[in-house]
Structure formats: structure tokens, C-alpha cells
Amino acid sequence: MRPLSKSKLMAYRQCPKRVWLEVHHPDLRVDTAASQKNFATGHQVGAIAQQIYDPTGQGTVIEPFAAGIDAALALTLSLLDTPQPIFEAGFAAEGAMAFADVMLPVQENAQAHTPTSWRMIEVKSSTTVKDYHREDVAVQAFVARAAGVPLTAIALAHIDNSWTYPGGGDYQGLLVEKDLTDEAFARGADVQNWIEGAQSAVAQTTAPAITIGKHCHDPYPCGFYAHCQSQVPQAEHPIDWLPKPLKKGLLALIANKGIIELRDVPDQLLSAKQQRIKNVTLTNEAYFDQAGAALAQAEHTLPAYFLDFETINYAVPIWPGTRPYQQIPFQFSVHRLSDTGQLTEQSFLDLSGNDPSEAFAEALVAACHESIPIFVYNAGFEKTRITELAERFPPLAHALLALNASLVDLLPIAREYYYHPSQQGSWSIKAVLPALCPDLHYDDHEGVQDGGMAMTAFVEAVGPETTPARKAEIERQLLDYCKLDTYAMVRLWSAFSGQRLLVSP
């Protein structure tokens, strides 16, 4: 019986069809950019964990993919007789195989040359312990103990997002441990059942008949989703385009009757807004209450600013005074529209590689120095970032918090008064802009087309291996992208208010 890796067992726990595809058709797997970013973050956090648990560098890092699985398993067995940490130690037993992030020797006798037992630590890049992490740890514990490892304790280490990086490469405190020994050891029978179930699923000649559902994205996105989706009838107008929440009666109808088409949803099971979305979608005619939109923003007169931020959120902080996953703003664009229709734009972008926060805050206060409306799209994001900057830089706090008091959110206006069939259930500015202003498209811009791509571009730009020419190219792309975001808001404001712009950017 070919042993199944822990990752395949976890794939089975998510969906038996997924593990079958992982084994028989791995070529069909397509990981999203977000999934690939999560993989990279996991590797980075794992590397930091090695520094934390082996500060003197005396331990051994096993590289199973470089050395080969069999060699890695054999090396692990030999290292279990040494009193040094082991990273990526591999074990195989009972039809399963697992590699431990961290193995720490436990020596009751300090004079002994071999450890009495071992403590295992699984490292995760999340900020909390999730249910599937507990299953992950149970698998690790079962396989190691079944392989004969004298394992006496197992813990899960995850990121403490309240910890502040002191600088100097000192990451002690980044991870916090949750002991799961008793729980993990008690789930041996469960793990045996999972292994048997996964082996049975893999042994089938055809994929298990599992339909698309919530499990495709929970607890993590499945790379085979596009493949599975291509195998079933596709809705012309999916029910997923309806804004949430859905009424219980509709949820029951979906579950019991398997309906997927918006046209098959009874009107009485829809809210007024959902009914509007259904009507717009099926008639292919946009809904626009321009008078209502104009009234909603009428009190916020010109002149006005239109503002957008871009941020970076490192799982492992690189700047002193910052926390894991803290959203650090590195760029803004602000358009100013005068009461005569004159449009000007200012930008800030810091690609120096230093913490951009204070310079960003100072530039923002200078750029938005007038007490006039500041239009944004999804105000919660900008408001939170400004509040965080005010907390970090007290001398600027009064001026920054005054900006918060001036923010005006265009997103609720768009949600309430506008919907186009092309939006397909989304009110993101990327969906609304080309519908309301068809001459503008984000996909016309080279390189950076959304916030995720902006983060990726920033990381590349500040990287030491990036050439000056490439950095200059990224700078241009980021400036163009952020400028489009704020100009998009100007255009939305113009459409909502009914006032024509006299000057283009």
C-alpha cells in the first residue's frame, strides 16, 4: 500500500474527490494567486520558526524533495538518536506519511547522548488555531507514534498578531504555541479511519461522485474547483449573483431542489434588492436611480478630494514597530475636483524599502489639507488605516483624525442606486466602473490591475535583487493603477451627481 502524505489526508478530509484527483490527475490542479501567496507565506514562516527553535543553528534541516522521500525517512531515523532539533523530519507508518515542521529533543538526563523523547511543533502562518489545524496535528502525532517515535508532546505554533517586531532580525515572540497533546493523542482512531477512507477513495478507478458545494472553498480553496465546475451544467445566471443574506426558504430550495438558475428563484423568496438584481439580470437592462444617487451625495458639495490607498501586510514584519499582517500603507492617489470642474491629482509612493508609514502620513495630511469632503470607495478600509497611523504617530494624530471625519463613502451609494448586468453580483469598483463608464477599464493597464497585484509588485520593487529598470517600471505601473482608482471615483461621482466633468486627467 502506497503511503499517503498528510496533505493528501487533509485533502480527503475536505473532499474524497479532491484526494483522488491529487493522486490520479495532479495536472488538473490550478492554484489561485491567493493560494500561491499563502504557500509562500507558509514557507517564510517555517524558515523563521527554524531560527526561533534553533537559535544556535545546531539542528538539521531535512529537504525531502531534494534528497528523495526514502532518503529523508532514513535520515530522520538516524537523527532521532542525536540531541539536536530536526526540521522536516519524516515518518511513514500505517499507510500514511508526514513531515514534522519542528522536532525538539527532550532529555531528562543532561548527560545523556541521546534524547529520552521528542516534542513536535507544527507551524502555521495563521493567527488562530483552526479546526483543520487540530486534524493536521492529530495526523502528525499518529504517524510519528506509529513509526515508533517516542513522542510525548505536540503543539501548534501560530502567529501572534499582537506582537510587535523590535527589529534586528529578532523574531522571538512572533509565534505562540497551543499545546494539543491530549487532544491529538486521543484521535488516533479517527486518523486511522481517515487513512482507510482516503486509501479506499484513491483505489477507485474513477473519481468519487462528489458535487460542487461549500466544501470546495472550506476550509481552503480547492485547486480542482475549475475542473469540477467544468464537468457540471453551468448556470447562465447563477444564484450566487444575489446579494447576501439569502432567506432560509431559498437556502432550503437550493439544497432540496438543486436549483442553480436565478430565473428559477420564486420572487417571494427574495428581498427587494435581490428582486432588483434578478430583474436587471434577466432583462439585461441596467438599474440606475440617478436622482436618488444625486440626493444621497448632495450635501457633500465641491470642492472635494477623491482618495485611495494601497497597502502591504507582511506575515513576518520587516520594519521595527510593526505587527504581523498589519496593513502598512505605502501609496496613495488623491484627485481634487474644484467647484468649477478643474481636476488635479497628487500621488505618494515609497519604494525605498524603508517603513513608508510616517512619510505616507505626512504626505497625506499635506495633500488633503482643506476641510472638504474626501470621497472613498469602502470607507472602512481607509478609516482604519488612518486611525492606525494616528495611533503610531501622535504628532500627526489630530490632522489625521480630521481626515476621517471628512470621509464620504461612495460604495453604499453604488449598492443602493446602481446595478448593471455585467457586475454579476459584485459592487467592487472594478465591476462598477466599466459598467457605468465603459470607456475606462482596469484590464487596459499593464502589470497592476488590483490590490493583490499591487502588493506583489511592491514586494518585488523593494527586493534587493530587483534591477533599477524593473523598479522604475513597477513604479510607473503602481502610480498609473492607483491614479485610475481615484479617477474612477471622480467618474462615479460625476455619474451619480449628474454633473459633467470639464477636465479629464
Secondary structure as the mmCIF struct_conf table of DSSP 4:
data_model
#
loop_
_struct_conf.conf_type_id
_struct_conf.id
_struct_conf.beg_label_comp_id
_struct_conf.beg_label_asym_id
_struct_conf.beg_label_seq_id
_struct_conf.end_label_comp_id
_struct_conf.end_label_asym_id
_struct_conf.end_label_seq_id
HELX_LH_PP_P HELX_LH_PP_P1 ARG A 2 PRO A 3
STRN STRN1 LEU A 4 SER A 5
HELX_RH_AL_P HELX_RH_AL_P1 LYS A 6 GLN A 14
HELX_RH_AL_P HELX_RH_AL_P2 PRO A 16 HIS A 24
HELX_RH_3T_P HELX_RH_3T_P1 PRO A 26 LEU A 28
HELX_RH_AL_P HELX_RH_AL_P3 ALA A 33 TYR A 53
TURN_TY1_P TURN_TY1_P1 PRO A 55 THR A 56
BEND BEND1 GLY A 59 GLY A 59
STRN STRN2 THR A 60 VAL A 61
HELX_RH_AL_P HELX_RH_AL_P4 PRO A 64 ALA A 67
HELX_RH_AL_P HELX_RH_AL_P5 ILE A 69 LEU A 79
TURN_TY1_P TURN_TY1_P2 LEU A 80 ASP A 81
BEND BEND2 THR A 82 GLN A 84
STRN STRN3 ILE A 86 PHE A 87
BEND BEND3 GLU A 88 GLU A 88
STRN STRN4 ALA A 89 ALA A 93
TURN_TY1_P TURN_TY1_P3 GLU A 94 GLY A 95
STRN STRN5 ALA A 96 ALA A 100
BEND BEND4 ASP A 101 ASP A 101
STRN STRN6 VAL A 102 VAL A 106
BEND BEND5 GLU A 108 ASN A 109
TURN_TY1_P TURN_TY1_P4 ALA A 110 GLN A 111
BEND BEND6 HIS A 113 THR A 114
BEND BEND7 THR A 116 THR A 116
STRN STRN7 SER A 117 VAL A 123
BEND BEND8 SER A 125 THR A 128
HELX_RH_AL_P HELX_RH_AL_P6 ASP A 131 ALA A 146
TURN_TY1_P TURN_TY1_P5 ALA A 147 GLY A 148
STRN STRN8 LEU A 151 ILE A 159
TURN_TY1_P TURN_TY1_P6 ASN A 161 SER A 162
BEND BEND9 GLY A 167 GLY A 167
TURN_TY1_P TURN_TY1_P7 GLY A 168 GLY A 169
TURN_TY1_P TURN_TY1_P8 GLN A 172 GLY A 173
BEND BEND10 LEU A 174 LEU A 174
STRN STRN9 LEU A 175 ASP A 179
HELX_RH_AL_P HELX_RH_AL_P7 THR A 181 PHE A 185
TURN_TY1_P TURN_TY1_P9 ALA A 186 ARG A 187
HELX_RH_AL_P HELX_RH_AL_P8 GLY A 188 ALA A 203
BEND BEND11 GLN A 204 THR A 206
BEND BEND12 GLY A 213 GLY A 213
HELX_RH_3T_P HELX_RH_3T_P2 LYS A 214 CYS A 216
TURN_TY1_P TURN_TY1_P10 HIS A 217 HIS A 217
BEND BEND13 ASP A 218 TYR A 220
TURN_TY1_P TURN_TY1_P11 GLY A 223 PHE A 224
HELX_RH_AL_P HELX_RH_AL_P9 TYR A 225 SER A 230
TURN_TY1_P TURN_TY1_P12 GLN A 231 GLN A 231
BEND BEND14 VAL A 232 VAL A 232
HELX_LH_PP_P HELX_LH_PP_P2 PRO A 233 ALA A 235
BEND BEND15 GLU A 236 HIS A 237
STRN STRN10 PRO A 238 PRO A 238
HELX_RH_3T_P HELX_RH_3T_P3 ILE A 239 TRP A 241
BEND BEND16 LEU A 242 LEU A 242
HELX_LH_PP_P HELX_LH_PP_P3 PRO A 243 PRO A 243
BEND BEND17 LYS A 244 LYS A 244
HELX_LH_PP_P HELX_LH_PP_P4 PRO A 245 LYS A 247
HELX_RH_AL_P HELX_RH_AL_P10 LYS A 248 LYS A 257
STRN STRN11 GLU A 261 GLU A 261
HELX_RH_3T_P HELX_RH_3T_P4 LEU A 262 ASP A 264
BEND BEND18 VAL A 265 VAL A 265
HELX_RH_3T_P HELX_RH_3T_P5 ASP A 267 LEU A 269
BEND BEND19 LEU A 270 LEU A 270
HELX_RH_AL_P HELX_RH_AL_P11 ALA A 272 THR A 283
TURN_TY1_P TURN_TY1_P13 ASN A 284 ASN A 284
STRN STRN12 TYR A 287 PHE A 288
HELX_RH_AL_P HELX_RH_AL_P12 GLN A 290 ALA A 296
TURN_TY1_P TURN_TY1_P14 GLN A 297 GLU A 299
BEND BEND20 HIS A 300 HIS A 300
HELX_LH_PP_P HELX_LH_PP_P5 THR A 301 THR A 301
BEND BEND21 LEU A 302 PRO A 303
STRN STRN13 ALA A 304 ILE A 312
BEND BEND22 ALA A 315 VAL A 316
BEND BEND23 TRP A 319 TRP A 319
TURN_TY1_P TURN_TY1_P15 PRO A 320 GLY A 321
TURN_TY1_P TURN_TY1_P16 PRO A 324 TYR A 325
STRN STRN14 ILE A 328 LEU A 337
TURN_TY1_P TURN_TY1_P17 ASP A 339 THR A 340
BEND BEND24 GLY A 341 GLY A 341
STRN STRN15 LEU A 343 LEU A 349
BEND BEND25 SER A 352 ASN A 354
HELX_RH_AL_P HELX_RH_AL_P13 SER A 357 ALA A 367
TURN_TY1_P TURN_TY1_P18 CYS A 368 CYS A 368
BEND BEND26 GLU A 370 ILE A 372
STRN STRN16 ILE A 374 VAL A 376
BEND BEND27 TYR A 377 ASN A 378
HELX_RH_AL_P HELX_RH_AL_P14 ALA A 379 ARG A 392
HELX_RH_3T_P HELX_RH_3T_P6 PRO A 394 LEU A 396
HELX_RH_AL_P HELX_RH_AL_P15 ALA A 397 SER A 406
STRN STRN17 LEU A 407 ASP A 409
BEND BEND28 LEU A 410 LEU A 410
HELX_RH_AL_P HELX_RH_AL_P16 LEU A 411 TYR A 417
STRN STRN18 TYR A 418 TYR A 419
HELX_RH_3T_P HELX_RH_3T_P7 PRO A 421 GLN A 423
TURN_TY1_P TURN_TY1_P19 GLN A 424 GLY A 425
BEND BEND29 SER A 428 SER A 428
HELX_RH_AL_P HELX_RH_AL_P17 ILE A 429 LEU A 436
TURN_TY1_P TURN_TY1_P20 PRO A 438 ASP A 439
HELX_RH_3T_P HELX_RH_3T_P8 TYR A 442 ASP A 444
BEND BEND30 HIS A 445 GLY A 447
BEND BEND31 ASP A 450 ASP A 450
HELX_RH_AL_P HELX_RH_AL_P18 GLY A 451 VAL A 462
BEND BEND32 GLY A 463 GLY A 463
TURN_TY1_P TURN_TY1_P21 PRO A 464 GLU A 465
HELX_RH_AL_P HELX_RH_AL_P19 PRO A 468 SER A 497
TURN_TY1_P TURN_TY1_P22 GLY A 498 GLY A 498
HELX_LH_PP_P HELX_LH_PP_P6 GLN A 499 LEU A 501
BEND BEND33 LEU A 502 VAL A 503
#
